[in-house]
Amino acid sequence: MSYRLHIPTTLDQALEIRRRTDGTYLAAGTVILVNHRHSGDLISLEKIEGLTSIEEDSESIRIGALATFDDIENSGLIKRNLPALWQAAFNTAGPQIRNRATIGGNIGCFSPASDAVTALVALDAEVQVFDGSYHNIKIENLRSLEKEAIITSVIVPKRFGFSAFEKVGKRNAMSVSVINMAIAENNGEVRLAVGCASPYVLYCKATSESLSTGATDLGKAKEILLSEIRPIDDRWGTLEYRRAVAVNLLEKLVKEAGL
Ligand SMILES: Cc1cc2nc3c(=O)[nH]c(=O)nc-3n(C[C@H](O)[C@H](O)[C@H](O)COP(=O)(O)OP(=O)(O)OC[C@H]3O[C@@H](n4cnc5c(N)ncnc54)[C@H](O)[C@@H]3O)c2cc1C
């Protein structure tokens, strides 16, 4: 493998290099470089200013795409306002990876097992991308990136008074999720998201609606969940195991949320 590394300092430069070389954006490289599948042009985003900050306004928290899981874990703002995301960050990989891996890379690899994405879907987040101008896209609808778009930040509403994340993997640390799940609740509005249960992290609309009625029927919610998810069957877990884990996690989160 041979790489040609480009280090732009602005978003416009990064776009120009991408258009010219058809290269791949590089954040921390914990997916790209570990997979060793890449050769050609890599466009590092590391030196572009303004992509690491975590800031709030009255309604939301904006997390720069290059914020690491360590930054998220150490953010009191996120721990207080977005506990599901904090828990997802804390449960991602081990300390060395969390010290480097970025939230933008977690979104940009479009894996159904991306832990932070599950929390972000439950929390109704939007992803801001730059392709010459800025656009916001609901994360639950984001399946790929158009053209040469760069993820610049993720904007997470603060309206959910309760949120929580759960993950089951082969072991506690350094382990990909077999199933992960997050729930967020605000004044009767419930949002449930599940990872590893379809080709992408899934917002479980029908299950969320059944939990938003104010009179939760857990048995019914489990049935609806099983009709919504399409777990994969692989060496990390069979389909039956993933379905069983999913309903157990649902029960746990529903009880934690006091629904
Ligand atoms: C040992 C190990 C354990 C892991 N455990 C977990 C785990 O428990 N949970 C989990 O969710 N993940 C886990 N991962 C996967 C990985 O660490 C995360 O997904 C991480 O967030 C990826 O971020 P990165 O900055 O390294 O991305 P990179 O590898 O740099 O990029 C990943 C992809 O996103 C694209 N990309 C990156 N940033 C942007 C951007 N700003 N705009 C557009 N595209 C972009 C890249 O082009 C690439 O396609 C693990 C990885 C390893 C090696």
PDBQT file of the ligand as one rigid body, heavy atoms in Angstrom, charges set to zero:
ROOT
HETATM    1  C1  LIG A 301      -9.782  -1.688  17.992  1.00  0.00    +0.000 C 
HETATM    2  C2  LIG A 301     -10.955  -0.894  17.521  1.00  0.00    +0.000 A 
HETATM    3  C3  LIG A 301     -12.110  -0.873  18.282  1.00  0.00    +0.000 A 
HETATM    4  C4  LIG A 301     -13.222  -0.150  17.864  1.00  0.00    +0.000 A 
HETATM    5  N1  LIG A 301     -14.331  -0.161  18.650  1.00  0.00    +0.000 NA
HETATM    6  C5  LIG A 301     -15.406   0.561  18.261  1.00  0.00    +0.000 A 
HETATM    7  C6  LIG A 301     -16.570   0.579  19.083  1.00  0.00    +0.000 A 
HETATM    8  O1  LIG A 301     -16.610  -0.015  20.163  1.00  0.00    +0.000 OA
HETATM    9  N2  LIG A 301     -17.633   1.299  18.644  1.00  0.00    +0.000 N 
HETATM   10  C7  LIG A 301     -17.621   1.993  17.462  1.00  0.00    +0.000 A 
HETATM   11  O2  LIG A 301     -18.626   2.628  17.123  1.00  0.00    +0.000 OA
HETATM   12  N3  LIG A 301     -16.530   1.981  16.666  1.00  0.00    +0.000 NA
HETATM   13  C8  LIG A 301     -15.427   1.295  17.034  1.00  0.00    +0.000 A 
HETATM   14  N4  LIG A 301     -14.332   1.274  16.236  1.00  0.00    +0.000 N 
HETATM   15  C9  LIG A 301     -14.374   1.951  14.922  1.00  0.00    +0.000 C 
HETATM   16  C10 LIG A 301     -13.760   3.380  14.877  1.00  0.00    +0.000 C 
HETATM   17  O3  LIG A 301     -12.767   3.586  15.828  1.00  0.00    +0.000 OA
HETATM   18  C11 LIG A 301     -14.817   4.476  15.004  1.00  0.00    +0.000 C 
HETATM   19  O4  LIG A 301     -15.845   4.311  14.035  1.00  0.00    +0.000 OA
HETATM   20  C12 LIG A 301     -14.226   5.902  14.852  1.00  0.00    +0.000 C 
HETATM   21  O5  LIG A 301     -15.160   6.827  15.297  1.00  0.00    +0.000 OA
HETATM   22  C13 LIG A 301     -13.799   6.251  13.441  1.00  0.00    +0.000 C 
HETATM   23  O6  LIG A 301     -13.259   7.564  13.477  1.00  0.00    +0.000 OA
HETATM   24  P1  LIG A 301     -11.891   7.965  12.756  1.00  0.00    +0.000 P 
HETATM   25  O7  LIG A 301     -11.665   9.400  13.067  1.00  0.00    +0.000 OA
HETATM   26  O8  LIG A 301     -10.799   7.038  13.084  1.00  0.00    +0.000 OA
HETATM   27  O9  LIG A 301     -12.342   7.761  11.235  1.00  0.00    +0.000 OA
HETATM   28  P2  LIG A 301     -11.440   7.468   9.934  1.00  0.00    +0.000 P 
HETATM   29  O10 LIG A 301     -10.893   6.083   9.969  1.00  0.00    +0.000 OA
HETATM   30  O11 LIG A 301     -10.448   8.567   9.730  1.00  0.00    +0.000 OA
HETATM   31  O12 LIG A 301     -12.575   7.600   8.816  1.00  0.00    +0.000 OA
HETATM   32  C14 LIG A 301     -13.646   6.676   8.759  1.00  0.00    +0.000 C 
HETATM   33  C15 LIG A 301     -14.504   6.975   7.508  1.00  0.00    +0.000 C 
HETATM   34  O13 LIG A 301     -15.168   8.221   7.653  1.00  0.00    +0.000 OA
HETATM   35  C16 LIG A 301     -14.778   9.137   6.633  1.00  0.00    +0.000 C 
HETATM   36  N5  LIG A 301     -14.650  10.437   7.321  1.00  0.00    +0.000 N 
HETATM   37  C17 LIG A 301     -13.990  10.678   8.484  1.00  0.00    +0.000 A 
HETATM   38  N6  LIG A 301     -14.188  11.946   8.877  1.00  0.00    +0.000 NA
HETATM   39  C18 LIG A 301     -14.973  12.518   7.922  1.00  0.00    +0.000 A 
HETATM   40  C19 LIG A 301     -15.524  13.826   7.759  1.00  0.00    +0.000 A 
HETATM   41  N7  LIG A 301     -15.347  14.802   8.680  1.00  0.00    +0.000 N 
HETATM   42  N8  LIG A 301     -16.278  14.072   6.661  1.00  0.00    +0.000 NA
HETATM   43  C20 LIG A 301     -16.506  13.101   5.740  1.00  0.00    +0.000 A 
HETATM   44  N9  LIG A 301     -16.017  11.827   5.853  1.00  0.00    +0.000 NA
HETATM   45  C21 LIG A 301     -15.263  11.561   6.939  1.00  0.00    +0.000 A 
HETATM   46  C22 LIG A 301     -13.462   8.618   6.071  1.00  0.00    +0.000 C 
HETATM   47  O14 LIG A 301     -13.243   8.992   4.722  1.00  0.00    +0.000 OA
HETATM   48  C23 LIG A 301     -13.685   7.108   6.217  1.00  0.00    +0.000 C 
HETATM   49  O15 LIG A 301     -14.456   6.642   5.149  1.00  0.00    +0.000 OA
HETATM   50  C24 LIG A 301     -13.178   0.561  16.625  1.00  0.00    +0.000 A 
HETATM   51  C25 LIG A 301     -12.003   0.563  15.874  1.00  0.00    +0.000 A 
HETATM   52  C26 LIG A 301     -10.901  -0.158  16.308  1.00  0.00    +0.000 A 
HETATM   53  C27 LIG A 301      -9.649  -0.142  15.460  1.00  0.00    +0.000 C 
ENDROOT
TORSDOF 0
